């Protein structure tokens, strides 16, 4: 998960090492906004590739799926359907190709999940349309056969170990 925080011309992306994406997001047309979403790296077919993201390759984009704050207004108690409507308007108005609106589908969750399985995607997230914002107020339904899940724990362990060595070298 990542959070995009915009206050005037200052963009803070609560995720490490995405300066190129952060620079591109300066096109967000809002004085103040907090978007909840996920950074992904897309391949040439527009499919998220975890390894590309991990190694900072591919086209990094921010998939925005919720709007927490806009122009000084705390939206956490606003129903999801209204937050999504405001989010879509903000993204369309901004015309930033690195911020993508995460569409939602009502009443066809099983069909969506079946499509997810057929395309070897990671899974779907289910939220109630009238729910207020809560970091864990949703249900993530994962594809048990998702090919990119294989080896993730090993990659994270190696990546973390490499980061620890880098931090130790910097301190010396």
Chimera marker file (.cmm) of the C-alpha trace (Angstrom):
<marker_set name="trace">
<marker id="1" x="0.000" y="0.000" z="0.000" r="1" g="1" b="0" radius="0.5"/>
<marker id="2" x="1.135" y="3.546" z="-0.648" r="1" g="1" b="0" radius="0.5"/>
<marker id="3" x="-0.242" y="6.943" z="0.218" r="1" g="1" b="0" radius="0.5"/>
<marker id="4" x="0.033" y="9.969" z="-2.009" r="1" g="1" b="0" radius="0.5"/>
<marker id="5" x="-0.088" y="13.205" z="-0.037" r="1" g="1" b="0" radius="0.5"/>
<marker id="6" x="-0.304" y="16.491" z="-1.910" r="1" g="1" b="0" radius="0.5"/>
<marker id="7" x="-0.144" y="19.857" z="-0.165" r="1" g="1" b="0" radius="0.5"/>
<marker id="8" x="0.146" y="22.601" z="-2.730" r="1" g="1" b="0" radius="0.5"/>
<marker id="9" x="3.194" y="21.864" z="-4.839" r="1" g="1" b="0" radius="0.5"/>
<marker id="10" x="4.728" y="19.476" z="-2.290" r="1" g="1" b="0" radius="0.5"/>
<marker id="11" x="4.138" y="15.840" z="-3.172" r="1" g="1" b="0" radius="0.5"/>
<marker id="12" x="4.906" y="13.177" z="-0.604" r="1" g="1" b="0" radius="0.5"/>
<marker id="13" x="4.665" y="9.607" z="-1.663" r="1" g="1" b="0" radius="0.5"/>
<marker id="14" x="4.789" y="7.322" z="1.349" r="1" g="1" b="0" radius="0.5"/>
<marker id="15" x="6.817" y="4.694" z="-0.410" r="1" g="1" b="0" radius="0.5"/>
<marker id="16" x="10.556" y="4.520" z="-0.906" r="1" g="1" b="0" radius="0.5"/>
<marker id="17" x="12.617" y="5.160" z="-4.030" r="1" g="1" b="0" radius="0.5"/>
<marker id="18" x="10.039" y="6.388" z="-6.516" r="1" g="1" b="0" radius="0.5"/>
<marker id="19" x="11.393" y="9.850" z="-7.297" r="1" g="1" b="0" radius="0.5"/>
<marker id="20" x="10.394" y="9.626" z="-10.987" r="1" g="1" b="0" radius="0.5"/>
<marker id="21" x="6.828" y="8.797" z="-10.029" r="1" g="1" b="0" radius="0.5"/>
<marker id="22" x="6.824" y="11.509" z="-7.357" r="1" g="1" b="0" radius="0.5"/>
<marker id="23" x="7.961" y="14.088" z="-9.921" r="1" g="1" b="0" radius="0.5"/>
<marker id="24" x="5.270" y="13.045" z="-12.391" r="1" g="1" b="0" radius="0.5"/>
<marker id="25" x="2.572" y="13.334" z="-9.731" r="1" g="1" b="0" radius="0.5"/>
<marker id="26" x="3.127" y="17.075" z="-9.434" r="1" g="1" b="0" radius="0.5"/>
<marker id="27" x="0.327" y="17.308" z="-12.021" r="1" g="1" b="0" radius="0.5"/>
<marker id="28" x="-2.277" y="16.393" z="-9.407" r="1" g="1" b="0" radius="0.5"/>
<marker id="29" x="-4.750" y="19.268" z="-9.415" r="1" g="1" b="0" radius="0.5"/>
<marker id="30" x="-5.487" y="19.752" z="-5.737" r="1" g="1" b="0" radius="0.5"/>
<marker id="31" x="-4.165" y="22.067" z="-3.056" r="1" g="1" b="0" radius="0.5"/>
<marker id="32" x="-4.354" y="19.240" z="-0.526" r="1" g="1" b="0" radius="0.5"/>
<marker id="33" x="-5.229" y="15.590" z="-0.992" r="1" g="1" b="0" radius="0.5"/>
<marker id="34" x="-4.462" y="12.188" z="0.460" r="1" g="1" b="0" radius="0.5"/>
<marker id="35" x="-5.007" y="9.283" z="-1.920" r="1" g="1" b="0" radius="0.5"/>
<marker id="36" x="-4.790" y="5.675" z="-0.843" r="1" g="1" b="0" radius="0.5"/>
<marker id="37" x="-3.533" y="3.256" z="-3.444" r="1" g="1" b="0" radius="0.5"/>
<marker id="38" x="-0.812" y="0.957" z="-4.618" r="1" g="1" b="0" radius="0.5"/>
<marker id="39" x="2.310" y="1.469" z="-6.692" r="1" g="1" b="0" radius="0.5"/>
<marker id="40" x="2.747" y="-1.109" z="-9.421" r="1" g="1" b="0" radius="0.5"/>
<marker id="41" x="5.132" y="-1.586" z="-12.318" r="1" g="1" b="0" radius="0.5"/>
<marker id="42" x="3.354" y="-2.305" z="-15.587" r="1" g="1" b="0" radius="0.5"/>
<marker id="43" x="4.753" y="-4.345" z="-18.451" r="1" g="1" b="0" radius="0.5"/>
<marker id="44" x="4.143" y="-3.515" z="-22.133" r="1" g="1" b="0" radius="0.5"/>
<marker id="45" x="0.709" y="-5.205" z="-21.930" r="1" g="1" b="0" radius="0.5"/>
<marker id="46" x="-0.365" y="-3.127" z="-18.924" r="1" g="1" b="0" radius="0.5"/>
<marker id="47" x="-0.061" y="-6.062" z="-16.520" r="1" g="1" b="0" radius="0.5"/>
<marker id="48" x="1.413" y="-5.528" z="-13.069" r="1" g="1" b="0" radius="0.5"/>
<marker id="49" x="4.790" y="-7.240" z="-12.650" r="1" g="1" b="0" radius="0.5"/>
<marker id="50" x="5.946" y="-7.601" z="-9.067" r="1" g="1" b="0" radius="0.5"/>
<marker id="51" x="9.615" y="-8.282" z="-9.847" r="1" g="1" b="0" radius="0.5"/>
<marker id="52" x="9.756" y="-5.167" z="-12.016" r="1" g="1" b="0" radius="0.5"/>
<marker id="53" x="8.454" y="-3.131" z="-9.094" r="1" g="1" b="0" radius="0.5"/>
<marker id="54" x="10.838" y="-4.723" z="-6.622" r="1" g="1" b="0" radius="0.5"/>
<marker id="55" x="13.851" y="-3.932" z="-8.792" r="1" g="1" b="0" radius="0.5"/>
<marker id="56" x="12.514" y="-0.493" z="-9.858" r="1" g="1" b="0" radius="0.5"/>
<marker id="57" x="12.096" y="-1.407" z="-13.527" r="1" g="1" b="0" radius="0.5"/>
<marker id="58" x="9.140" y="-0.961" z="-15.826" r="1" g="1" b="0" radius="0.5"/>
<marker id="59" x="6.607" y="1.863" z="-15.780" r="1" g="1" b="0" radius="0.5"/>
<marker id="60" x="5.685" y="2.748" z="-12.199" r="1" g="1" b="0" radius="0.5"/>
<marker id="61" x="2.139" y="3.990" z="-11.731" r="1" g="1" b="0" radius="0.5"/>
<marker id="62" x="-0.008" y="4.782" z="-8.719" r="1" g="1" b="0" radius="0.5"/>
<marker id="63" x="-3.370" y="2.971" z="-8.740" r="1" g="1" b="0" radius="0.5"/>
<marker id="64" x="-5.610" y="5.156" z="-6.584" r="1" g="1" b="0" radius="0.5"/>
<marker id="65" x="-8.452" y="3.279" z="-4.940" r="1" g="1" b="0" radius="0.5"/>
<marker id="66" x="-9.565" y="5.652" z="-2.205" r="1" g="1" b="0" radius="0.5"/>
<marker id="67" x="-9.612" y="9.343" z="-1.304" r="1" g="1" b="0" radius="0.5"/>
<marker id="68" x="-9.039" y="10.118" z="2.368" r="1" g="1" b="0" radius="0.5"/>
<marker id="69" x="-8.660" y="13.923" z="2.322" r="1" g="1" b="0" radius="0.5"/>
<marker id="70" x="-9.435" y="16.603" z="-0.238" r="1" g="1" b="0" radius="0.5"/>
<marker id="71" x="-8.995" y="20.379" z="-0.035" r="1" g="1" b="0" radius="0.5"/>
<marker id="72" x="-9.005" y="20.487" z="3.765" r="1" g="1" b="0" radius="0.5"/>
<marker id="73" x="-11.906" y="18.061" z="4.186" r="1" g="1" b="0" radius="0.5"/>
<marker id="74" x="-11.455" y="14.765" z="6.036" r="1" g="1" b="0" radius="0.5"/>
<marker id="75" x="-13.392" y="12.180" z="4.005" r="1" g="1" b="0" radius="0.5"/>
<marker id="76" x="-12.864" y="9.156" z="6.245" r="1" g="1" b="0" radius="0.5"/>
<marker id="77" x="-16.483" y="9.199" z="7.469" r="1" g="1" b="0" radius="0.5"/>
<marker id="78" x="-17.862" y="9.704" z="3.937" r="1" g="1" b="0" radius="0.5"/>
<marker id="79" x="-19.332" y="6.578" z="2.278" r="1" g="1" b="0" radius="0.5"/>
<marker id="80" x="-16.989" y="4.747" z="-0.111" r="1" g="1" b="0" radius="0.5"/>
<marker id="81" x="-19.198" y="5.337" z="-3.143" r="1" g="1" b="0" radius="0.5"/>
<marker id="82" x="-18.978" y="9.120" z="-2.609" r="1" g="1" b="0" radius="0.5"/>
<marker id="83" x="-15.189" y="9.023" z="-1.985" r="1" g="1" b="0" radius="0.5"/>
<marker id="84" x="-14.755" y="7.029" z="-5.214" r="1" g="1" b="0" radius="0.5"/>
<marker id="85" x="-16.844" y="9.582" z="-7.152" r="1" g="1" b="0" radius="0.5"/>
<marker id="86" x="-14.671" y="12.447" z="-5.863" r="1" g="1" b="0" radius="0.5"/>
<marker id="87" x="-11.491" y="10.446" z="-6.540" r="1" g="1" b="0" radius="0.5"/>
<marker id="88" x="-12.487" y="9.758" z="-10.132" r="1" g="1" b="0" radius="0.5"/>
<marker id="89" x="-13.218" y="13.461" z="-10.745" r="1" g="1" b="0" radius="0.5"/>
<marker id="90" x="-9.877" y="14.481" z="-9.209" r="1" g="1" b="0" radius="0.5"/>
<marker id="91" x="-7.909" y="12.034" z="-11.358" r="1" g="1" b="0" radius="0.5"/>
<marker id="92" x="-9.765" y="12.974" z="-14.555" r="1" g="1" b="0" radius="0.5"/>
<marker id="93" x="-9.192" y="16.674" z="-13.828" r="1" g="1" b="0" radius="0.5"/>
<marker id="94" x="-5.490" y="16.113" z="-13.149" r="1" g="1" b="0" radius="0.5"/>
<marker id="95" x="-4.715" y="14.285" z="-16.404" r="1" g="1" b="0" radius="0.5"/>
<marker id="96" x="-1.634" y="12.641" z="-14.922" r="1" g="1" b="0" radius="0.5"/>
<marker id="97" x="-0.859" y="9.397" z="-16.741" r="1" g="1" b="0" radius="0.5"/>
<marker id="98" x="0.937" y="8.023" z="-13.668" r="1" g="1" b="0" radius="0.5"/>
<marker id="99" x="-2.189" y="8.155" z="-11.473" r="1" g="1" b="0" radius="0.5"/>
<marker id="100" x="-4.740" y="5.563" z="-12.501" r="1" g="1" b="0" radius="0.5"/>
<marker id="101" x="-8.227" y="5.261" z="-11.063" r="1" g="1" b="0" radius="0.5"/>
<marker id="102" x="-8.901" y="1.789" z="-9.680" r="1" g="1" b="0" radius="0.5"/>
<marker id="103" x="-12.343" y="0.988" z="-11.061" r="1" g="1" b="0" radius="0.5"/>
<marker id="104" x="-14.910" y="-0.736" z="-8.926" r="1" g="1" b="0" radius="0.5"/>
<marker id="105" x="-17.562" y="-3.202" z="-9.937" r="1" g="1" b="0" radius="0.5"/>
<marker id="106" x="-20.787" y="-3.597" z="-8.011" r="1" g="1" b="0" radius="0.5"/>
<marker id="107" x="-22.705" y="-6.852" z="-7.628" r="1" g="1" b="0" radius="0.5"/>
<marker id="108" x="-20.494" y="-8.985" z="-9.905" r="1" g="1" b="0" radius="0.5"/>
<marker id="109" x="-17.687" y="-9.918" z="-7.534" r="1" g="1" b="0" radius="0.5"/>
<marker id="110" x="-17.710" y="-13.618" z="-8.386" r="1" g="1" b="0" radius="0.5"/>
<marker id="111" x="-17.448" y="-12.916" z="-12.120" r="1" g="1" b="0" radius="0.5"/>
<marker id="112" x="-14.650" y="-10.430" z="-11.486" r="1" g="1" b="0" radius="0.5"/>
<marker id="113" x="-12.763" y="-12.978" z="-9.404" r="1" g="1" b="0" radius="0.5"/>
<marker id="114" x="-13.186" y="-15.630" z="-12.112" r="1" g="1" b="0" radius="0.5"/>
<marker id="115" x="-11.744" y="-13.156" z="-14.633" r="1" g="1" b="0" radius="0.5"/>
<marker id="116" x="-8.894" y="-12.474" z="-12.229" r="1" g="1" b="0" radius="0.5"/>
<marker id="117" x="-8.140" y="-16.203" z="-12.089" r="1" g="1" b="0" radius="0.5"/>
<marker id="118" x="-8.262" y="-16.578" z="-15.874" r="1" g="1" b="0" radius="0.5"/>
<marker id="119" x="-5.777" y="-13.707" z="-16.322" r="1" g="1" b="0" radius="0.5"/>
<marker id="120" x="-3.466" y="-14.898" z="-13.525" r="1" g="1" b="0" radius="0.5"/>
<marker id="121" x="-3.948" y="-11.720" z="-11.487" r="1" g="1" b="0" radius="0.5"/>
<marker id="122" x="-3.248" y="-11.460" z="-7.769" r="1" g="1" b="0" radius="0.5"/>
<marker id="123" x="-6.825" y="-11.115" z="-6.550" r="1" g="1" b="0" radius="0.5"/>
<marker id="124" x="-9.623" y="-8.685" z="-5.792" r="1" g="1" b="0" radius="0.5"/>
<marker id="125" x="-10.487" y="-6.401" z="-2.896" r="1" g="1" b="0" radius="0.5"/>
<marker id="126" x="-14.073" y="-6.263" z="-1.664" r="1" g="1" b="0" radius="0.5"/>
<marker id="127" x="-15.505" y="-3.255" z="0.170" r="1" g="1" b="0" radius="0.5"/>
<marker id="128" x="-19.041" y="-2.273" z="1.090" r="1" g="1" b="0" radius="0.5"/>
<marker id="129" x="-20.204" y="0.654" z="-1.025" r="1" g="1" b="0" radius="0.5"/>
<marker id="130" x="-21.488" y="2.652" z="1.965" r="1" g="1" b="0" radius="0.5"/>
<marker id="131" x="-18.536" y="1.881" z="4.256" r="1" g="1" b="0" radius="0.5"/>
<marker id="132" x="-16.443" y="4.591" z="5.869" r="1" g="1" b="0" radius="0.5"/>
<marker id="133" x="-12.676" y="4.640" z="5.379" r="1" g="1" b="0" radius="0.5"/>
<marker id="134" x="-10.738" y="2.149" z="7.484" r="1" g="1" b="0" radius="0.5"/>
<marker id="135" x="-7.324" y="0.773" z="6.632" r="1" g="1" b="0" radius="0.5"/>
<marker id="136" x="-8.548" y="-2.739" z="7.300" r="1" g="1" b="0" radius="0.5"/>
<marker id="137" x="-12.231" y="-2.327" z="6.484" r="1" g="1" b="0" radius="0.5"/>
<marker id="138" x="-12.033" y="-4.515" z="3.398" r="1" g="1" b="0" radius="0.5"/>
<marker id="139" x="-11.554" y="-8.102" z="2.317" r="1" g="1" b="0" radius="0.5"/>
<marker id="140" x="-8.726" y="-9.173" z="0.007" r="1" g="1" b="0" radius="0.5"/>
<marker id="141" x="-9.504" y="-12.354" z="-1.907" r="1" g="1" b="0" radius="0.5"/>
<marker id="142" x="-6.317" y="-13.815" z="-3.343" r="1" g="1" b="0" radius="0.5"/>
<marker id="143" x="-5.799" y="-16.042" z="-6.352" r="1" g="1" b="0" radius="0.5"/>
<marker id="144" x="-4.292" y="-19.219" z="-4.826" r="1" g="1" b="0" radius="0.5"/>
<marker id="145" x="-2.522" y="-20.029" z="-8.117" r="1" g="1" b="0" radius="0.5"/>
<marker id="146" x="-1.091" y="-16.546" z="-8.735" r="1" g="1" b="0" radius="0.5"/>
<marker id="147" x="2.200" y="-17.200" z="-10.516" r="1" g="1" b="0" radius="0.5"/>
<marker id="148" x="3.995" y="-14.092" z="-9.233" r="1" g="1" b="0" radius="0.5"/>
<marker id="149" x="3.434" y="-15.167" z="-5.618" r="1" g="1" b="0" radius="0.5"/>
<marker id="150" x="5.984" y="-17.964" z="-6.044" r="1" g="1" b="0" radius="0.5"/>
<marker id="151" x="9.291" y="-16.977" z="-4.504" r="1" g="1" b="0" radius="0.5"/>
<marker id="152" x="8.076" y="-13.651" z="-3.046" r="1" g="1" b="0" radius="0.5"/>
<marker id="153" x="9.159" y="-14.494" z="0.490" r="1" g="1" b="0" radius="0.5"/>
<marker id="154" x="12.656" y="-15.430" z="-0.734" r="1" g="1" b="0" radius="0.5"/>
<marker id="155" x="12.889" y="-12.215" z="-2.762" r="1" g="1" b="0" radius="0.5"/>
<marker id="156" x="11.801" y="-10.102" z="0.209" r="1" g="1" b="0" radius="0.5"/>
<marker id="157" x="14.307" y="-11.832" z="2.479" r="1" g="1" b="0" radius="0.5"/>
<marker id="158" x="17.142" y="-11.270" z="0.001" r="1" g="1" b="0" radius="0.5"/>
<marker id="159" x="16.064" y="-7.687" z="-0.608" r="1" g="1" b="0" radius="0.5"/>
<marker id="160" x="15.821" y="-6.978" z="3.123" r="1" g="1" b="0" radius="0.5"/>
<marker id="161" x="19.219" y="-8.563" z="3.758" r="1" g="1" b="0" radius="0.5"/>
<marker id="162" x="20.757" y="-6.447" z="0.974" r="1" g="1" b="0" radius="0.5"/>
<marker id="163" x="19.157" y="-3.312" z="2.475" r="1" g="1" b="0" radius="0.5"/>
<marker id="164" x="20.550" y="-4.152" z="5.909" r="1" g="1" b="0" radius="0.5"/>
<marker id="165" x="24.044" y="-4.510" z="4.456" r="1" g="1" b="0" radius="0.5"/>
<marker id="166" x="23.661" y="-1.157" z="2.658" r="1" g="1" b="0" radius="0.5"/>
<marker id="167" x="22.538" y="0.558" z="5.853" r="1" g="1" b="0" radius="0.5"/>
<marker id="168" x="25.479" y="-0.941" z="7.752" r="1" g="1" b="0" radius="0.5"/>
<marker id="169" x="27.918" y="0.286" z="5.079" r="1" g="1" b="0" radius="0.5"/>
<marker id="170" x="26.433" y="3.801" z="5.225" r="1" g="1" b="0" radius="0.5"/>
<marker id="171" x="26.874" y="3.936" z="9.018" r="1" g="1" b="0" radius="0.5"/>
<marker id="172" x="30.565" y="2.965" z="8.852" r="1" g="1" b="0" radius="0.5"/>
<link id1="1" id2="2" r="1" g="1" b="0" radius="0.2"/>
<link id1="2" id2="3" r="1" g="1" b="0" radius="0.2"/>
<link id1="3" id2="4" r="1" g="1" b="0" radius="0.2"/>
<link id1="4" id2="5" r="1" g="1" b="0" radius="0.2"/>
<link id1="5" id2="6" r="1" g="1" b="0" radius="0.2"/>
<link id1="6" id2="7" r="1" g="1" b="0" radius="0.2"/>
<link id1="7" id2="8" r="1" g="1" b="0" radius="0.2"/>
<link id1="8" id2="9" r="1" g="1" b="0" radius="0.2"/>
<link id1="9" id2="10" r="1" g="1" b="0" radius="0.2"/>
<link id1="10" id2="11" r="1" g="1" b="0" radius="0.2"/>
<link id1="11" id2="12" r="1" g="1" b="0" radius="0.2"/>
<link id1="12" id2="13" r="1" g="1" b="0" radius="0.2"/>
<link id1="13" id2="14" r="1" g="1" b="0" radius="0.2"/>
<link id1="14" id2="15" r="1" g="1" b="0" radius="0.2"/>
<link id1="15" id2="16" r="1" g="1" b="0" radius="0.2"/>
<link id1="16" id2="17" r="1" g="1" b="0" radius="0.2"/>
<link id1="17" id2="18" r="1" g="1" b="0" radius="0.2"/>
<link id1="18" id2="19" r="1" g="1" b="0" radius="0.2"/>
<link id1="19" id2="20" r="1" g="1" b="0" radius="0.2"/>
<link id1="20" id2="21" r="1" g="1" b="0" radius="0.2"/>
<link id1="21" id2="22" r="1" g="1" b="0" radius="0.2"/>
<link id1="22" id2="23" r="1" g="1" b="0" radius="0.2"/>
<link id1="23" id2="24" r="1" g="1" b="0" radius="0.2"/>
<link id1="24" id2="25" r="1" g="1" b="0" radius="0.2"/>
<link id1="25" id2="26" r="1" g="1" b="0" radius="0.2"/>
<link id1="26" id2="27" r="1" g="1" b="0" radius="0.2"/>
<link id1="27" id2="28" r="1" g="1" b="0" radius="0.2"/>
<link id1="28" id2="29" r="1" g="1" b="0" radius="0.2"/>
<link id1="29" id2="30" r="1" g="1" b="0" radius="0.2"/>
<link id1="30" id2="31" r="1" g="1" b="0" radius="0.2"/>
<link id1="31" id2="32" r="1" g="1" b="0" radius="0.2"/>
<link id1="32" id2="33" r="1" g="1" b="0" radius="0.2"/>
<link id1="33" id2="34" r="1" g="1" b="0" radius="0.2"/>
<link id1="34" id2="35" r="1" g="1" b="0" radius="0.2"/>
<link id1="35" id2="36" r="1" g="1" b="0" radius="0.2"/>
<link id1="36" id2="37" r="1" g="1" b="0" radius="0.2"/>
<link id1="37" id2="38" r="1" g="1" b="0" radius="0.2"/>
<link id1="38" id2="39" r="1" g="1" b="0" radius="0.2"/>
<link id1="39" id2="40" r="1" g="1" b="0" radius="0.2"/>
<link id1="40" id2="41" r="1" g="1" b="0" radius="0.2"/>
<link id1="41" id2="42" r="1" g="1" b="0" radius="0.2"/>
<link id1="42" id2="43" r="1" g="1" b="0" radius="0.2"/>
<link id1="43" id2="44" r="1" g="1" b="0" radius="0.2"/>
<link id1="44" id2="45" r="1" g="1" b="0" radius="0.2"/>
<link id1="45" id2="46" r="1" g="1" b="0" radius="0.2"/>
<link id1="46" id2="47" r="1" g="1" b="0" radius="0.2"/>
<link id1="47" id2="48" r="1" g="1" b="0" radius="0.2"/>
<link id1="48" id2="49" r="1" g="1" b="0" radius="0.2"/>
<link id1="49" id2="50" r="1" g="1" b="0" radius="0.2"/>
<link id1="50" id2="51" r="1" g="1" b="0" radius="0.2"/>
<link id1="51" id2="52" r="1" g="1" b="0" radius="0.2"/>
<link id1="52" id2="53" r="1" g="1" b="0" radius="0.2"/>
<link id1="53" id2="54" r="1" g="1" b="0" radius="0.2"/>
<link id1="54" id2="55" r="1" g="1" b="0" radius="0.2"/>
<link id1="55" id2="56" r="1" g="1" b="0" radius="0.2"/>
<link id1="56" id2="57" r="1" g="1" b="0" radius="0.2"/>
<link id1="57" id2="58" r="1" g="1" b="0" radius="0.2"/>
<link id1="58" id2="59" r="1" g="1" b="0" radius="0.2"/>
<link id1="59" id2="60" r="1" g="1" b="0" radius="0.2"/>
<link id1="60" id2="61" r="1" g="1" b="0" radius="0.2"/>
<link id1="61" id2="62" r="1" g="1" b="0" radius="0.2"/>
<link id1="62" id2="63" r="1" g="1" b="0" radius="0.2"/>
<link id1="63" id2="64" r="1" g="1" b="0" radius="0.2"/>
<link id1="64" id2="65" r="1" g="1" b="0" radius="0.2"/>
<link id1="65" id2="66" r="1" g="1" b="0" radius="0.2"/>
<link id1="66" id2="67" r="1" g="1" b="0" radius="0.2"/>
<link id1="67" id2="68" r="1" g="1" b="0" radius="0.2"/>
<link id1="68" id2="69" r="1" g="1" b="0" radius="0.2"/>
<link id1="69" id2="70" r="1" g="1" b="0" radius="0.2"/>
<link id1="70" id2="71" r="1" g="1" b="0" radius="0.2"/>
<link id1="71" id2="72" r="1" g="1" b="0" radius="0.2"/>
<link id1="72" id2="73" r="1" g="1" b="0" radius="0.2"/>
<link id1="73" id2="74" r="1" g="1" b="0" radius="0.2"/>
<link id1="74" id2="75" r="1" g="1" b="0" radius="0.2"/>
<link id1="75" id2="76" r="1" g="1" b="0" radius="0.2"/>
<link id1="76" id2="77" r="1" g="1" b="0" radius="0.2"/>
<link id1="77" id2="78" r="1" g="1" b="0" radius="0.2"/>
<link id1="78" id2="79" r="1" g="1" b="0" radius="0.2"/>
<link id1="79" id2="80" r="1" g="1" b="0" radius="0.2"/>
<link id1="80" id2="81" r="1" g="1" b="0" radius="0.2"/>
<link id1="81" id2="82" r="1" g="1" b="0" radius="0.2"/>
<link id1="82" id2="83" r="1" g="1" b="0" radius="0.2"/>
<link id1="83" id2="84" r="1" g="1" b="0" radius="0.2"/>
<link id1="84" id2="85" r="1" g="1" b="0" radius="0.2"/>
<link id1="85" id2="86" r="1" g="1" b="0" radius="0.2"/>
<link id1="86" id2="87" r="1" g="1" b="0" radius="0.2"/>
<link id1="87" id2="88" r="1" g="1" b="0" radius="0.2"/>
<link id1="88" id2="89" r="1" g="1" b="0" radius="0.2"/>
<link id1="89" id2="90" r="1" g="1" b="0" radius="0.2"/>
<link id1="90" id2="91" r="1" g="1" b="0" radius="0.2"/>
<link id1="91" id2="92" r="1" g="1" b="0" radius="0.2"/>
<link id1="92" id2="93" r="1" g="1" b="0" radius="0.2"/>
<link id1="93" id2="94" r="1" g="1" b="0" radius="0.2"/>
<link id1="94" id2="95" r="1" g="1" b="0" radius="0.2"/>
<link id1="95" id2="96" r="1" g="1" b="0" radius="0.2"/>
<link id1="96" id2="97" r="1" g="1" b="0" radius="0.2"/>
<link id1="97" id2="98" r="1" g="1" b="0" radius="0.2"/>
<link id1="98" id2="99" r="1" g="1" b="0" radius="0.2"/>
<link id1="99" id2="100" r="1" g="1" b="0" radius="0.2"/>
<link id1="100" id2="101" r="1" g="1" b="0" radius="0.2"/>
<link id1="101" id2="102" r="1" g="1" b="0" radius="0.2"/>
<link id1="102" id2="103" r="1" g="1" b="0" radius="0.2"/>
<link id1="103" id2="104" r="1" g="1" b="0" radius="0.2"/>
<link id1="104" id2="105" r="1" g="1" b="0" radius="0.2"/>
<link id1="105" id2="106" r="1" g="1" b="0" radius="0.2"/>
<link id1="106" id2="107" r="1" g="1" b="0" radius="0.2"/>
<link id1="107" id2="108" r="1" g="1" b="0" radius="0.2"/>
<link id1="108" id2="109" r="1" g="1" b="0" radius="0.2"/>
<link id1="109" id2="110" r="1" g="1" b="0" radius="0.2"/>
<link id1="110" id2="111" r="1" g="1" b="0" radius="0.2"/>
<link id1="111" id2="112" r="1" g="1" b="0" radius="0.2"/>
<link id1="112" id2="113" r="1" g="1" b="0" radius="0.2"/>
<link id1="113" id2="114" r="1" g="1" b="0" radius="0.2"/>
<link id1="114" id2="115" r="1" g="1" b="0" radius="0.2"/>
<link id1="115" id2="116" r="1" g="1" b="0" radius="0.2"/>
<link id1="116" id2="117" r="1" g="1" b="0" radius="0.2"/>
<link id1="117" id2="118" r="1" g="1" b="0" radius="0.2"/>
<link id1="118" id2="119" r="1" g="1" b="0" radius="0.2"/>
<link id1="119" id2="120" r="1" g="1" b="0" radius="0.2"/>
<link id1="120" id2="121" r="1" g="1" b="0" radius="0.2"/>
<link id1="121" id2="122" r="1" g="1" b="0" radius="0.2"/>
<link id1="122" id2="123" r="1" g="1" b="0" radius="0.2"/>
<link id1="123" id2="124" r="1" g="1" b="0" radius="0.2"/>
<link id1="124" id2="125" r="1" g="1" b="0" radius="0.2"/>
<link id1="125" id2="126" r="1" g="1" b="0" radius="0.2"/>
<link id1="126" id2="127" r="1" g="1" b="0" radius="0.2"/>
<link id1="127" id2="128" r="1" g="1" b="0" radius="0.2"/>
<link id1="128" id2="129" r="1" g="1" b="0" radius="0.2"/>
<link id1="129" id2="130" r="1" g="1" b="0" radius="0.2"/>
<link id1="130" id2="131" r="1" g="1" b="0" radius="0.2"/>
<link id1="131" id2="132" r="1" g="1" b="0" radius="0.2"/>
<link id1="132" id2="133" r="1" g="1" b="0" radius="0.2"/>
<link id1="133" id2="134" r="1" g="1" b="0" radius="0.2"/>
<link id1="134" id2="135" r="1" g="1" b="0" radius="0.2"/>
<link id1="135" id2="136" r="1" g="1" b="0" radius="0.2"/>
<link id1="136" id2="137" r="1" g="1" b="0" radius="0.2"/>
<link id1="137" id2="138" r="1" g="1" b="0" radius="0.2"/>
<link id1="138" id2="139" r="1" g="1" b="0" radius="0.2"/>
<link id1="139" id2="140" r="1" g="1" b="0" radius="0.2"/>
<link id1="140" id2="141" r="1" g="1" b="0" radius="0.2"/>
<link id1="141" id2="142" r="1" g="1" b="0" radius="0.2"/>
<link id1="142" id2="143" r="1" g="1" b="0" radius="0.2"/>
<link id1="143" id2="144" r="1" g="1" b="0" radius="0.2"/>
<link id1="144" id2="145" r="1" g="1" b="0" radius="0.2"/>
<link id1="145" id2="146" r="1" g="1" b="0" radius="0.2"/>
<link id1="146" id2="147" r="1" g="1" b="0" radius="0.2"/>
<link id1="147" id2="148" r="1" g="1" b="0" radius="0.2"/>
<link id1="148" id2="149" r="1" g="1" b="0" radius="0.2"/>
<link id1="149" id2="150" r="1" g="1" b="0" radius="0.2"/>
<link id1="150" id2="151" r="1" g="1" b="0" radius="0.2"/>
<link id1="151" id2="152" r="1" g="1" b="0" radius="0.2"/>
<link id1="152" id2="153" r="1" g="1" b="0" radius="0.2"/>
<link id1="153" id2="154" r="1" g="1" b="0" radius="0.2"/>
<link id1="154" id2="155" r="1" g="1" b="0" radius="0.2"/>
<link id1="155" id2="156" r="1" g="1" b="0" radius="0.2"/>
<link id1="156" id2="157" r="1" g="1" b="0" radius="0.2"/>
<link id1="157" id2="158" r="1" g="1" b="0" radius="0.2"/>
<link id1="158" id2="159" r="1" g="1" b="0" radius="0.2"/>
<link id1="159" id2="160" r="1" g="1" b="0" radius="0.2"/>
<link id1="160" id2="161" r="1" g="1" b="0" radius="0.2"/>
<link id1="161" id2="162" r="1" g="1" b="0" radius="0.2"/>
<link id1="162" id2="163" r="1" g="1" b="0" radius="0.2"/>
<link id1="163" id2="164" r="1" g="1" b="0" radius="0.2"/>
<link id1="164" id2="165" r="1" g="1" b="0" radius="0.2"/>
<link id1="165" id2="166" r="1" g="1" b="0" radius="0.2"/>
<link id1="166" id2="167" r="1" g="1" b="0" radius="0.2"/>
<link id1="167" id2="168" r="1" g="1" b="0" radius="0.2"/>
<link id1="168" id2="169" r="1" g="1" b="0" radius="0.2"/>
<link id1="169" id2="170" r="1" g="1" b="0" radius="0.2"/>
<link id1="170" id2="171" r="1" g="1" b="0" radius="0.2"/>
<link id1="171" id2="172" r="1" g="1" b="0" radius="0.2"/>
</marker_set>
